[in-house]
Each structure stands twice: as structure tokens, then as C-alpha cells.
Amino acid sequence: MNSTILGAIFGEGNGAQIGSWKLDRSKNRERSNECQKKRKNVVRLGSGSTVVLLHGFGGQAMSDWGRVIRPLSQGHRVIALDQIGFGESDKPLVDYSIQTFVDFLGEFLRTLGVKQFSLAGESLGGWIAASYSIQPLAPGNTGQYALAKPERLILADALGQSDLRSGSSHPIAGSLRESAGIAIIFHDKSRVTEDFVRHHFEIQLKANDGATQRSLWSNPQLASGIVGDRLVDITIPTLIVWGANDEVIPLAQGREYAAKIPHAKLVIIPDCGHVPPLEKPEAFLSAVIPFLN
């Protein structure tokens, strides 16, 4: 991903800069971590208790989380990865399901030796985070390859509480006009300028993850990964953050998540669409940092 693209995503002009933080790729970005012999693109920054960040559908670690990584790293060790099949990570030709991402996440954490951590997911990443959190809390999670148990869970505008596909197909942008559909994730449509759309389309072309998106969205097994009826099994402290104006996953879904996870806390961010860490990073951090601390 080049610096012009990063600047467009983060609204910081030219240069791969987030606020006053210059990303040092040589120290913080690693492409050598292997998970089941597949390479993953990883950003690591900071020290302290570990926070693992999972991006959304068709997203990447830096595009979804880039505006909050530095603030979170002031008190935590942040690990943000391009999930298998997305971004700059490897894209094996498999039938992608939610369990695919859960399995790879488990192996990734085991490879890094991460045993104590908080897990945060946005959109599809929230679905994966919820599904992952259910599994290590089950009685049968024992042995050499047992999944590491998260200590806290953060879900931001998460998919997966119910099946929202309704038999529809998911368009993979193949033109600049189709790429302009990115506007649906924002409440403030003014930020979706012609330059923004062009840079977004360039990111998608570079990511080359259309096959992953199509495979996941059309997989008949996807419905079996719905977590709605299993959310009661999440017994760790859980924070749910939702954009009040989400046009992708309605706020009603966030309320359902909060109702079904025992003792979960719901924070609604006003004037915000589908990606609070990107559109309203300050409000998102105001909810998340006290929860983590």
C-alpha cells in the first residue's frame, strides 16, 4: 500500500501518516509470520497488555484500524493483521467460512505465543471475534492446540448476529462507479470525494481479494456460522460499539448483540456510520480505552 493511498484513507494528506505518527514499516510491519504456512501481513506497535484487531469485509488492518492504532499503543501492545485472504496476506484458494478465519487466527496467536489478550473486531472482524471467543470458552478446548482465551471482547458494528444476506449477491467493485459504493459505510458522505473513490479502488485492485470476498459471501456454510443463539456462551467482559447511523448493519443488530451477551455494554456513537474506528476515532477511543484499562 503506498503512502498516497494511506493519506487518502486517513485524511492526512500525502504521506503514510496517522496524526503525528509516522509508520515505520521496517520495525512495525512484518510479513514473515506464518500461520499454517501462509504469510500474513501484520502491524505491531506499543507495549503492555495485548490487543488484537480484526478488520472487516474487504478491509485491511491499516484501512480499518489505522486511525486508532497509535492511541491504543500508548498503553497496549497492538497487533493488527490483514486476515488470511485479504490485504497483503496470502490468499489460498479455499472455500472461506467464518471457521476458516477462526482457525487461522488461533494458529496465528499460537505461533506468536499470545496467550493473554483482548480481542476487537469490526464488521466481519466482529463476527470472527465473537465466534472465536465462544470456542475457547467451551469445555472441550484443551490440549496442545487449544485456542487461547481472550480476556475482553470488543465488537464494532459486527456482522453475524443474524444472516443479513437475504439471498442477495455481494458486488465486488469492478469499476470506479461501483467503487463509489464505499459511501454506504459513512454517515458523512462529504468525505467520499472523487479522489477518495479512486484511491479506494486502487487499494482494492492491489489487495486482489475479490475471490476471497466472493467465496465467503456465496458459501452455503456461511449461515451455519451465525452466532446469535450462541452469544450467551460469551462470559468475558464485552463492549459493543455501534454507529448510530450504520446503513450496512442496523443499530438493532447491535442491540441484539448487547441483549444476548451476558452483561455486555453497548455504546452508541452519534453521527457515525459502519466503521467507528475510521469515521469517529476519538469517540471510539473514548469508549474503548477505559474498557481496556
ChimeraX commands (.cxc) that place a marker at each C-alpha (Angstrom):
marker #1 position 0.00,0.00,0.00 radius 0.5
marker #1 position 1.59,3.30,-0.99 radius 0.5
marker #1 position 1.67,6.50,1.02 radius 0.5
marker #1 position -0.80,8.33,-1.25 radius 0.5
marker #1 position -3.43,5.67,-0.60 radius 0.5
marker #1 position -2.82,5.78,3.15 radius 0.5
marker #1 position -3.11,9.56,3.12 radius 0.5
marker #1 position -6.45,9.37,1.34 radius 0.5
marker #1 position -7.84,6.80,3.73 radius 0.5
marker #1 position -6.75,8.60,6.88 radius 0.5
marker #1 position -7.40,12.13,5.65 radius 0.5
marker #1 position -3.85,13.20,6.44 radius 0.5
marker #1 position -2.75,14.42,3.01 radius 0.5
marker #1 position 0.32,12.92,1.40 radius 0.5
marker #1 position 2.48,10.54,3.38 radius 0.5
marker #1 position 1.77,7.42,5.38 radius 0.5
marker #1 position 0.94,9.39,8.47 radius 0.5
marker #1 position -1.69,8.96,11.13 radius 0.5
marker #1 position -1.95,12.10,13.19 radius 0.5
marker #1 position 1.64,12.85,14.19 radius 0.5
marker #1 position 2.70,9.23,13.92 radius 0.5
marker #1 position 4.84,8.10,11.00 radius 0.5
marker #1 position 4.53,4.39,10.37 radius 0.5
marker #1 position 7.96,2.76,10.40 radius 0.5
marker #1 position 7.34,-0.24,8.21 radius 0.5
marker #1 position 10.81,-1.63,8.79 radius 0.5
marker #1 position 10.10,-2.08,12.51 radius 0.5
marker #1 position 6.35,-2.46,12.82 radius 0.5
marker #1 position 5.24,-4.28,9.70 radius 0.5
marker #1 position 6.15,-7.92,9.35 radius 0.5
marker #1 position 5.40,-10.32,6.54 radius 0.5
marker #1 position 7.33,-13.30,7.81 radius 0.5
marker #1 position 4.86,-14.64,10.38 radius 0.5
marker #1 position 3.45,-17.88,9.06 radius 0.5
marker #1 position 0.13,-19.39,10.04 radius 0.5
marker #1 position -0.30,-22.89,8.72 radius 0.5
marker #1 position 2.48,-21.90,6.27 radius 0.5
marker #1 position 0.54,-18.94,4.92 radius 0.5
marker #1 position 2.02,-15.48,5.18 radius 0.5
marker #1 position 0.14,-12.72,6.99 radius 0.5
marker #1 position 0.73,-9.00,6.90 radius 0.5
marker #1 position 0.96,-7.74,10.48 radius 0.5
marker #1 position 1.36,-4.35,12.17 radius 0.5
marker #1 position 2.66,-4.43,15.75 radius 0.5
marker #1 position 3.17,-1.38,17.92 radius 0.5
marker #1 position 3.46,-0.48,21.60 radius 0.5
marker #1 position 3.87,-2.44,24.80 radius 0.5
marker #1 position 1.68,-3.57,27.67 radius 0.5
marker #1 position -1.37,-5.79,27.59 radius 0.5
marker #1 position -2.05,-7.17,24.11 radius 0.5
marker #1 position -4.95,-6.03,21.93 radius 0.5
marker #1 position -5.61,-7.92,18.69 radius 0.5
marker #1 position -7.56,-6.07,15.98 radius 0.5
marker #1 position -9.57,-7.79,13.22 radius 0.5
marker #1 position -10.67,-5.79,10.18 radius 0.5
marker #1 position -13.91,-6.03,8.24 radius 0.5
marker #1 position -15.13,-7.49,4.95 radius 0.5
marker #1 position -12.83,-6.47,2.10 radius 0.5
marker #1 position -10.82,-4.38,4.54 radius 0.5
marker #1 position -7.25,-4.30,5.77 radius 0.5
marker #1 position -5.60,-3.69,9.12 radius 0.5
marker #1 position -4.44,-0.17,8.31 radius 0.5
marker #1 position -7.54,0.97,6.41 radius 0.5
marker #1 position -9.96,-0.10,9.17 radius 0.5
marker #1 position -7.85,0.49,12.29 radius 0.5
marker #1 position -5.12,2.93,11.24 radius 0.5
marker #1 position -6.59,5.95,12.99 radius 0.5
marker #1 position -6.72,4.25,16.39 radius 0.5
marker #1 position -3.60,2.07,16.40 radius 0.5
marker #1 position -1.24,4.75,17.66 radius 0.5
marker #1 position -3.51,5.96,20.53 radius 0.5
marker #1 position -4.16,2.38,21.60 radius 0.5
marker #1 position -0.43,1.63,21.52 radius 0.5
marker #1 position 0.21,4.29,24.18 radius 0.5
marker #1 position -0.87,1.80,26.81 radius 0.5
marker #1 position -1.08,-1.51,24.99 radius 0.5
marker #1 position 0.73,-3.84,22.65 radius 0.5
marker #1 position -1.37,-3.62,19.49 radius 0.5
marker #1 position -1.41,-6.39,16.89 radius 0.5
marker #1 position -3.40,-5.62,13.74 radius 0.5
marker #1 position -3.32,-8.10,10.90 radius 0.5
marker #1 position -4.59,-8.44,7.38 radius 0.5
marker #1 position -6.67,-11.57,7.83 radius 0.5
marker #1 position -5.99,-14.55,5.61 radius 0.5
marker #1 position -7.38,-13.91,2.14 radius 0.5
marker #1 position -7.35,-10.12,2.49 radius 0.5
marker #1 position -5.00,-7.18,2.03 radius 0.5
marker #1 position -1.35,-8.12,1.72 radius 0.5
marker #1 position -1.72,-11.52,3.37 radius 0.5
marker #1 position -1.72,-14.74,1.37 radius 0.5
marker #1 position -4.94,-15.74,-0.37 radius 0.5
marker #1 position -5.19,-19.53,-0.58 radius 0.5
marker #1 position -7.90,-20.87,-2.88 radius 0.5
marker #1 position -10.24,-22.40,-0.31 radius 0.5
marker #1 position -13.95,-22.13,0.44 radius 0.5
marker #1 position -13.81,-19.34,3.01 radius 0.5
marker #1 position -16.10,-19.58,6.03 radius 0.5
marker #1 position -16.12,-17.94,9.44 radius 0.5
marker #1 position -14.39,-21.01,10.82 radius 0.5
marker #1 position -11.60,-20.55,8.27 radius 0.5
marker #1 position -10.75,-17.20,9.86 radius 0.5
marker #1 position -11.19,-18.54,13.40 radius 0.5
marker #1 position -8.79,-21.42,12.69 radius 0.5
marker #1 position -6.18,-19.16,11.14 radius 0.5
marker #1 position -6.49,-16.66,13.98 radius 0.5
marker #1 position -5.96,-19.43,16.52 radius 0.5
marker #1 position -2.84,-20.65,14.71 radius 0.5
marker #1 position -1.57,-17.10,14.30 radius 0.5
marker #1 position -1.84,-16.40,18.04 radius 0.5
marker #1 position -0.25,-19.72,18.89 radius 0.5
marker #1 position 2.64,-19.01,16.54 radius 0.5
marker #1 position 3.24,-15.63,18.19 radius 0.5
marker #1 position 2.87,-17.12,21.66 radius 0.5
marker #1 position -0.01,-14.79,22.53 radius 0.5
marker #1 position -1.92,-16.25,25.48 radius 0.5
marker #1 position -3.38,-13.22,27.25 radius 0.5
marker #1 position -5.09,-10.61,25.08 radius 0.5
marker #1 position -8.16,-8.57,24.35 radius 0.5
marker #1 position -9.84,-9.18,21.00 radius 0.5
marker #1 position -11.51,-6.47,18.92 radius 0.5
marker #1 position -13.30,-6.91,15.62 radius 0.5
marker #1 position -15.11,-4.57,13.24 radius 0.5
marker #1 position -17.89,-5.70,10.87 radius 0.5
marker #1 position -16.81,-9.14,9.56 radius 0.5
marker #1 position -13.95,-8.96,12.05 radius 0.5
marker #1 position -16.53,-8.60,14.81 radius 0.5
marker #1 position -18.30,-11.75,13.65 radius 0.5
marker #1 position -14.98,-13.61,13.62 radius 0.5
marker #1 position -14.07,-12.21,17.05 radius 0.5
marker #1 position -17.41,-13.28,18.54 radius 0.5
marker #1 position -17.17,-16.75,17.02 radius 0.5
marker #1 position -13.58,-17.13,18.16 radius 0.5
marker #1 position -14.45,-16.03,21.71 radius 0.5
marker #1 position -17.17,-18.66,22.03 radius 0.5
marker #1 position -14.91,-21.57,21.11 radius 0.5
marker #1 position -12.05,-21.35,23.65 radius 0.5
marker #1 position -14.60,-20.93,26.46 radius 0.5
marker #1 position -16.11,-24.34,25.61 radius 0.5
marker #1 position -15.24,-27.30,27.90 radius 0.5
marker #1 position -13.51,-29.25,25.12 radius 0.5
marker #1 position -10.89,-26.57,24.45 radius 0.5
marker #1 position -7.90,-28.47,25.80 radius 0.5
marker #1 position -4.64,-29.93,24.60 radius 0.5
marker #1 position -1.64,-28.70,22.66 radius 0.5
marker #1 position -3.70,-26.80,20.10 radius 0.5
marker #1 position -6.28,-25.30,22.44 radius 0.5
marker #1 position -7.37,-21.81,21.44 radius 0.5
marker #1 position -6.06,-19.00,23.61 radius 0.5
marker #1 position -8.85,-17.40,25.62 radius 0.5
marker #1 position -9.38,-13.66,25.19 radius 0.5
marker #1 position -9.77,-11.66,28.39 radius 0.5
marker #1 position -12.01,-8.98,26.89 radius 0.5
marker #1 position -14.05,-8.65,23.71 radius 0.5
marker #1 position -14.85,-5.54,21.65 radius 0.5
marker #1 position -17.37,-5.71,18.81 radius 0.5
marker #1 position -17.81,-2.73,16.48 radius 0.5
marker #1 position -20.81,-2.85,14.11 radius 0.5
marker #1 position -20.38,-6.60,13.90 radius 0.5
marker #1 position -21.91,-8.94,11.37 radius 0.5
marker #1 position -23.03,-12.42,12.38 radius 0.5
marker #1 position -25.84,-11.89,14.88 radius 0.5
marker #1 position -28.24,-12.93,12.12 radius 0.5
marker #1 position -27.94,-13.62,8.39 radius 0.5
marker #1 position -28.40,-10.32,6.56 radius 0.5
marker #1 position -27.71,-11.64,3.06 radius 0.5
marker #1 position -31.36,-12.48,2.22 radius 0.5
marker #1 position -30.19,-14.41,-0.81 radius 0.5
marker #1 position -28.57,-11.34,-2.35 radius 0.5
marker #1 position -25.17,-11.30,-4.04 radius 0.5
marker #1 position -22.36,-9.07,-2.86 radius 0.5
marker #1 position -21.00,-6.80,-5.61 radius 0.5
marker #1 position -17.22,-6.76,-5.96 radius 0.5
marker #1 position -16.33,-3.32,-7.33 radius 0.5
marker #1 position -15.00,-3.69,-10.86 radius 0.5
marker #1 position -15.15,-0.04,-11.86 radius 0.5
marker #1 position -14.75,3.42,-10.38 radius 0.5
marker #1 position -18.52,3.86,-10.43 radius 0.5
marker #1 position -19.04,0.68,-8.44 radius 0.5
marker #1 position -16.20,1.64,-6.09 radius 0.5
marker #1 position -18.17,4.76,-5.18 radius 0.5
marker #1 position -20.45,2.40,-3.25 radius 0.5
marker #1 position -17.93,2.73,-0.40 radius 0.5
marker #1 position -20.03,5.76,0.61 radius 0.5
marker #1 position -22.52,3.44,2.31 radius 0.5
marker #1 position -20.13,2.84,5.21 radius 0.5
marker #1 position -20.01,6.55,6.14 radius 0.5
marker #1 position -22.61,8.78,7.73 radius 0.5
marker #1 position -20.74,11.84,6.49 radius 0.5
marker #1 position -20.90,11.39,2.72 radius 0.5
marker #1 position -18.84,14.52,2.08 radius 0.5
marker #1 position -15.63,12.63,2.80 radius 0.5
marker #1 position -16.26,10.33,-0.17 radius 0.5
marker #1 position -14.69,12.59,-2.78 radius 0.5
marker #1 position -13.67,11.58,-6.30 radius 0.5
marker #1 position -10.06,11.27,-5.10 radius 0.5
marker #1 position -11.16,9.08,-2.20 radius 0.5
marker #1 position -13.07,6.76,-4.52 radius 0.5
marker #1 position -10.10,6.49,-6.88 radius 0.5
marker #1 position -7.72,5.64,-4.05 radius 0.5
marker #1 position -10.17,3.14,-2.60 radius 0.5
marker #1 position -10.44,1.42,-5.97 radius 0.5
marker #1 position -6.65,1.32,-6.21 radius 0.5
marker #1 position -6.46,-0.30,-2.79 radius 0.5
marker #1 position -8.95,-2.96,-3.85 radius 0.5
marker #1 position -7.02,-3.69,-7.04 radius 0.5
marker #1 position -3.76,-4.01,-5.11 radius 0.5
marker #1 position -5.38,-6.24,-2.49 radius 0.5
marker #1 position -6.63,-8.62,-5.17 radius 0.5
marker #1 position -9.03,-10.20,-2.67 radius 0.5
marker #1 position -12.21,-10.24,-4.76 radius 0.5
marker #1 position -12.10,-14.05,-4.95 radius 0.5
marker #1 position -12.00,-14.23,-1.13 radius 0.5
marker #1 position -14.99,-11.93,-0.83 radius 0.5
marker #1 position -16.98,-13.84,-3.41 radius 0.5
marker #1 position -16.06,-17.21,-1.90 radius 0.5
marker #1 position -17.13,-16.17,1.60 radius 0.5
marker #1 position -20.34,-14.39,0.64 radius 0.5
marker #1 position -21.57,-17.22,-1.59 radius 0.5
marker #1 position -20.54,-20.10,0.69 radius 0.5
marker #1 position -23.65,-22.06,1.76 radius 0.5
marker #1 position -21.88,-22.82,5.04 radius 0.5
marker #1 position -21.80,-19.15,5.99 radius 0.5
marker #1 position -25.23,-19.31,7.61 radius 0.5
marker #1 position -24.03,-22.08,9.93 radius 0.5
marker #1 position -21.55,-19.60,11.39 radius 0.5
marker #1 position -24.27,-17.25,12.68 radius 0.5
marker #1 position -23.58,-16.65,16.37 radius 0.5
marker #1 position -26.95,-15.30,17.53 radius 0.5
marker #1 position -28.06,-18.31,19.56 radius 0.5
marker #1 position -24.56,-18.92,20.96 radius 0.5
marker #1 position -23.78,-15.45,22.24 radius 0.5
marker #1 position -24.96,-16.45,25.71 radius 0.5
marker #1 position -21.79,-18.56,25.92 radius 0.5
marker #1 position -19.59,-15.44,25.86 radius 0.5
marker #1 position -18.84,-14.88,29.53 radius 0.5
marker #1 position -15.92,-12.45,29.29 radius 0.5
marker #1 position -16.36,-8.66,29.64 radius 0.5
marker #1 position -17.73,-7.40,26.34 radius 0.5
marker #1 position -18.03,-3.91,24.90 radius 0.5
marker #1 position -20.22,-3.31,21.85 radius 0.5
marker #1 position -19.66,-0.08,19.92 radius 0.5
marker #1 position -22.09,0.88,17.17 radius 0.5
marker #1 position -22.53,3.77,14.78 radius 0.5
marker #1 position -25.99,5.24,15.29 radius 0.5
marker #1 position -26.37,5.74,11.54 radius 0.5
marker #1 position -24.99,2.46,10.26 radius 0.5
marker #1 position -26.58,1.75,6.85 radius 0.5
marker #1 position -24.84,-1.62,6.47 radius 0.5
marker #1 position -25.74,-3.33,9.75 radius 0.5
marker #1 position -28.62,-1.56,11.53 radius 0.5
marker #1 position -28.29,-0.47,15.13 radius 0.5
marker #1 position -30.98,-3.02,16.00 radius 0.5
marker #1 position -28.34,-5.70,15.42 radius 0.5
marker #1 position -26.07,-4.04,17.96 radius 0.5
marker #1 position -28.89,-4.01,20.50 radius 0.5
marker #1 position -29.42,-7.73,19.86 radius 0.5
marker #1 position -25.74,-8.41,20.47 radius 0.5
marker #1 position -25.91,-6.48,23.74 radius 0.5
marker #1 position -29.07,-8.29,24.84 radius 0.5
marker #1 position -27.70,-11.76,24.16 radius 0.5
marker #1 position -24.17,-11.46,25.59 radius 0.5
marker #1 position -24.36,-11.55,29.39 radius 0.5
marker #1 position -23.52,-8.18,30.97 radius 0.5
marker #1 position -22.38,-6.67,27.67 radius 0.5
marker #1 position -22.19,-2.88,27.47 radius 0.5
marker #1 position -23.46,-1.06,24.38 radius 0.5
marker #1 position -22.05,2.33,23.37 radius 0.5
marker #1 position -23.80,4.13,20.50 radius 0.5
marker #1 position -21.78,6.74,18.62 radius 0.5
marker #1 position -23.95,9.50,17.12 radius 0.5
marker #1 position -23.46,10.80,13.57 radius 0.5
marker #1 position -21.46,7.70,12.72 radius 0.5
marker #1 position -21.80,5.03,10.08 radius 0.5
marker #1 position -20.49,1.49,9.80 radius 0.5
marker #1 position -16.84,1.97,10.80 radius 0.5
marker #1 position -16.49,3.95,14.05 radius 0.5
marker #1 position -12.68,3.49,14.30 radius 0.5
marker #1 position -12.36,5.20,10.91 radius 0.5
marker #1 position -15.15,7.78,10.91 radius 0.5
marker #1 position -15.22,8.70,14.63 radius 0.5
marker #1 position -11.89,7.56,16.09 radius 0.5
marker #1 position -11.99,9.91,19.10 radius 0.5
marker #1 position -15.44,8.74,20.18 radius 0.5
marker #1 position -14.44,5.14,19.59 radius 0.5
marker #1 position -11.32,5.50,21.73 radius 0.5
marker #1 position -13.30,7.26,24.46 radius 0.5
marker #1 position -15.35,4.09,24.82 radius 0.5
marker #1 position -12.63,1.53,24.26 radius 0.5
marker #1 position -9.65,2.78,26.29 radius 0.5
marker #1 position -11.46,2.86,29.68 radius 0.5
marker #1 position -12.85,-0.59,28.94 radius 0.5
marker #1 position -9.39,-2.00,28.22 radius 0.5
marker #1 position -7.86,-0.32,31.26 radius 0.5
marker link #1:1,2 radius 0.2
marker link #1:2,3 radius 0.2
marker link #1:3,4 radius 0.2
marker link #1:4,5 radius 0.2
marker link #1:5,6 radius 0.2
marker link #1:6,7 radius 0.2
marker link #1:7,8 radius 0.2
marker link #1:8,9 radius 0.2
marker link #1:9,10 radius 0.2
marker link #1:10,11 radius 0.2
marker link #1:11,12 radius 0.2
marker link #1:12,13 radius 0.2
marker link #1:13,14 radius 0.2
marker link #1:14,15 radius 0.2
marker link #1:15,16 radius 0.2
marker link #1:16,17 radius 0.2
marker link #1:17,18 radius 0.2
marker link #1:18,19 radius 0.2
marker link #1:19,20 radius 0.2
marker link #1:20,21 radius 0.2
marker link #1:21,22 radius 0.2
marker link #1:22,23 radius 0.2
marker link #1:23,24 radius 0.2
marker link #1:24,25 radius 0.2
marker link #1:25,26 radius 0.2
marker link #1:26,27 radius 0.2
marker link #1:27,28 radius 0.2
marker link #1:28,29 radius 0.2
marker link #1:29,30 radius 0.2
marker link #1:30,31 radius 0.2
marker link #1:31,32 radius 0.2
marker link #1:32,33 radius 0.2
marker link #1:33,34 radius 0.2
marker link #1:34,35 radius 0.2
marker link #1:35,36 radius 0.2
marker link #1:36,37 radius 0.2
marker link #1:37,38 radius 0.2
marker link #1:38,39 radius 0.2
marker link #1:39,40 radius 0.2
marker link #1:40,41 radius 0.2
marker link #1:41,42 radius 0.2
marker link #1:42,43 radius 0.2
marker link #1:43,44 radius 0.2
marker link #1:44,45 radius 0.2
marker link #1:45,46 radius 0.2
marker link #1:46,47 radius 0.2
marker link #1:47,48 radius 0.2
marker link #1:48,49 radius 0.2
marker link #1:49,50 radius 0.2
marker link #1:50,51 radius 0.2
marker link #1:51,52 radius 0.2
marker link #1:52,53 radius 0.2
marker link #1:53,54 radius 0.2
marker link #1:54,55 radius 0.2
marker link #1:55,56 radius 0.2
marker link #1:56,57 radius 0.2
marker link #1:57,58 radius 0.2
marker link #1:58,59 radius 0.2
marker link #1:59,60 radius 0.2
marker link #1:60,61 radius 0.2
marker link #1:61,62 radius 0.2
marker link #1:62,63 radius 0.2
marker link #1:63,64 radius 0.2
marker link #1:64,65 radius 0.2
marker link #1:65,66 radius 0.2
marker link #1:66,67 radius 0.2
marker link #1:67,68 radius 0.2
marker link #1:68,69 radius 0.2
marker link #1:69,70 radius 0.2
marker link #1:70,71 radius 0.2
marker link #1:71,72 radius 0.2
marker link #1:72,73 radius 0.2
marker link #1:73,74 radius 0.2
marker link #1:74,75 radius 0.2
marker link #1:75,76 radius 0.2
marker link #1:76,77 radius 0.2
marker link #1:77,78 radius 0.2
marker link #1:78,79 radius 0.2
marker link #1:79,80 radius 0.2
marker link #1:80,81 radius 0.2
marker link #1:81,82 radius 0.2
marker link #1:82,83 radius 0.2
marker link #1:83,84 radius 0.2
marker link #1:84,85 radius 0.2
marker link #1:85,86 radius 0.2
marker link #1:86,87 radius 0.2
marker link #1:87,88 radius 0.2
marker link #1:88,89 radius 0.2
marker link #1:89,90 radius 0.2
marker link #1:90,91 radius 0.2
marker link #1:91,92 radius 0.2
marker link #1:92,93 radius 0.2
marker link #1:93,94 radius 0.2
marker link #1:94,95 radius 0.2
marker link #1:95,96 radius 0.2
marker link #1:96,97 radius 0.2
marker link #1:97,98 radius 0.2
marker link #1:98,99 radius 0.2
marker link #1:99,100 radius 0.2
marker link #1:100,101 radius 0.2
marker link #1:101,102 radius 0.2
marker link #1:102,103 radius 0.2
marker link #1:103,104 radius 0.2
marker link #1:104,105 radius 0.2
marker link #1:105,106 radius 0.2
marker link #1:106,107 radius 0.2
marker link #1:107,108 radius 0.2
marker link #1:108,109 radius 0.2
marker link #1:109,110 radius 0.2
marker link #1:110,111 radius 0.2
marker link #1:111,112 radius 0.2
marker link #1:112,113 radius 0.2
marker link #1:113,114 radius 0.2
marker link #1:114,115 radius 0.2
marker link #1:115,116 radius 0.2
marker link #1:116,117 radius 0.2
marker link #1:117,118 radius 0.2
marker link #1:118,119 radius 0.2
marker link #1:119,120 radius 0.2
marker link #1:120,121 radius 0.2
marker link #1:121,122 radius 0.2
marker link #1:122,123 radius 0.2
marker link #1:123,124 radius 0.2
marker link #1:124,125 radius 0.2
marker link #1:125,126 radius 0.2
marker link #1:126,127 radius 0.2
marker link #1:127,128 radius 0.2
marker link #1:128,129 radius 0.2
marker link #1:129,130 radius 0.2
marker link #1:130,131 radius 0.2
marker link #1:131,132 radius 0.2
marker link #1:132,133 radius 0.2
marker link #1:133,134 radius 0.2
marker link #1:134,135 radius 0.2
marker link #1:135,136 radius 0.2
marker link #1:136,137 radius 0.2
marker link #1:137,138 radius 0.2
marker link #1:138,139 radius 0.2
marker link #1:139,140 radius 0.2
marker link #1:140,141 radius 0.2
marker link #1:141,142 radius 0.2
marker link #1:142,143 radius 0.2
marker link #1:143,144 radius 0.2
marker link #1:144,145 radius 0.2
marker link #1:145,146 radius 0.2
marker link #1:146,147 radius 0.2
marker link #1:147,148 radius 0.2
marker link #1:148,149 radius 0.2
marker link #1:149,150 radius 0.2
marker link #1:150,151 radius 0.2
marker link #1:151,152 radius 0.2
marker link #1:152,153 radius 0.2
marker link #1:153,154 radius 0.2
marker link #1:154,155 radius 0.2
marker link #1:155,156 radius 0.2
marker link #1:156,157 radius 0.2
marker link #1:157,158 radius 0.2
marker link #1:158,159 radius 0.2
marker link #1:159,160 radius 0.2
marker link #1:160,161 radius 0.2
marker link #1:161,162 radius 0.2
marker link #1:162,163 radius 0.2
marker link #1:163,164 radius 0.2
marker link #1:164,165 radius 0.2
marker link #1:165,166 radius 0.2
marker link #1:166,167 radius 0.2
marker link #1:167,168 radius 0.2
marker link #1:168,169 radius 0.2
marker link #1:169,170 radius 0.2
marker link #1:170,171 radius 0.2
marker link #1:171,172 radius 0.2
marker link #1:172,173 radius 0.2
marker link #1:173,174 radius 0.2
marker link #1:174,175 radius 0.2
marker link #1:175,176 radius 0.2
marker link #1:176,177 radius 0.2
marker link #1:177,178 radius 0.2
marker link #1:178,179 radius 0.2
marker link #1:179,180 radius 0.2
marker link #1:180,181 radius 0.2
marker link #1:181,182 radius 0.2
marker link #1:182,183 radius 0.2
marker link #1:183,184 radius 0.2
marker link #1:184,185 radius 0.2
marker link #1:185,186 radius 0.2
marker link #1:186,187 radius 0.2
marker link #1:187,188 radius 0.2
marker link #1:188,189 radius 0.2
marker link #1:189,190 radius 0.2
marker link #1:190,191 radius 0.2
marker link #1:191,192 radius 0.2
marker link #1:192,193 radius 0.2
marker link #1:193,194 radius 0.2
marker link #1:194,195 radius 0.2
marker link #1:195,196 radius 0.2
marker link #1:196,197 radius 0.2
marker link #1:197,198 radius 0.2
marker link #1:198,199 radius 0.2
marker link #1:199,200 radius 0.2
marker link #1:200,201 radius 0.2
marker link #1:201,202 radius 0.2
marker link #1:202,203 radius 0.2
marker link #1:203,204 radius 0.2
marker link #1:204,205 radius 0.2
marker link #1:205,206 radius 0.2
marker link #1:206,207 radius 0.2
marker link #1:207,208 radius 0.2
marker link #1:208,209 radius 0.2
marker link #1:209,210 radius 0.2
marker link #1:210,211 radius 0.2
marker link #1:211,212 radius 0.2
marker link #1:212,213 radius 0.2
marker link #1:213,214 radius 0.2
marker link #1:214,215 radius 0.2
marker link #1:215,216 radius 0.2
marker link #1:216,217 radius 0.2
marker link #1:217,218 radius 0.2
marker link #1:218,219 radius 0.2
marker link #1:219,220 radius 0.2
marker link #1:220,221 radius 0.2
marker link #1:221,222 radius 0.2
marker link #1:222,223 radius 0.2
marker link #1:223,224 radius 0.2
marker link #1:224,225 radius 0.2
marker link #1:225,226 radius 0.2
marker link #1:226,227 radius 0.2
marker link #1:227,228 radius 0.2
marker link #1:228,229 radius 0.2
marker link #1:229,230 radius 0.2
marker link #1:230,231 radius 0.2
marker link #1:231,232 radius 0.2
marker link #1:232,233 radius 0.2
marker link #1:233,234 radius 0.2
marker link #1:234,235 radius 0.2
marker link #1:235,236 radius 0.2
marker link #1:236,237 radius 0.2
marker link #1:237,238 radius 0.2
marker link #1:238,239 radius 0.2
marker link #1:239,240 radius 0.2
marker link #1:240,241 radius 0.2
marker link #1:241,242 radius 0.2
marker link #1:242,243 radius 0.2
marker link #1:243,244 radius 0.2
marker link #1:244,245 radius 0.2
marker link #1:245,246 radius 0.2
marker link #1:246,247 radius 0.2
marker link #1:247,248 radius 0.2
marker link #1:248,249 radius 0.2
marker link #1:249,250 radius 0.2
marker link #1:250,251 radius 0.2
marker link #1:251,252 radius 0.2
marker link #1:252,253 radius 0.2
marker link #1:253,254 radius 0.2
marker link #1:254,255 radius 0.2
marker link #1:255,256 radius 0.2
marker link #1:256,257 radius 0.2
marker link #1:257,258 radius 0.2
marker link #1:258,259 radius 0.2
marker link #1:259,260 radius 0.2
marker link #1:260,261 radius 0.2
marker link #1:261,262 radius 0.2
marker link #1:262,263 radius 0.2
marker link #1:263,264 radius 0.2
marker link #1:264,265 radius 0.2
marker link #1:265,266 radius 0.2
marker link #1:266,267 radius 0.2
marker link #1:267,268 radius 0.2
marker link #1:268,269 radius 0.2
marker link #1:269,270 radius 0.2
marker link #1:270,271 radius 0.2
marker link #1:271,272 radius 0.2
marker link #1:272,273 radius 0.2
marker link #1:273,274 radius 0.2
marker link #1:274,275 radius 0.2
marker link #1:275,276 radius 0.2
marker link #1:276,277 radius 0.2
marker link #1:277,278 radius 0.2
marker link #1:278,279 radius 0.2
marker link #1:279,280 radius 0.2
marker link #1:280,281 radius 0.2
marker link #1:281,282 radius 0.2
marker link #1:282,283 radius 0.2
marker link #1:283,284 radius 0.2
marker link #1:284,285 radius 0.2
marker link #1:285,286 radius 0.2
marker link #1:286,287 radius 0.2
marker link #1:287,288 radius 0.2
marker link #1:288,289 radius 0.2
marker link #1:289,290 radius 0.2
marker link #1:290,291 radius 0.2
marker link #1:291,292 radius 0.2
marker link #1:292,293 radius 0.2
view
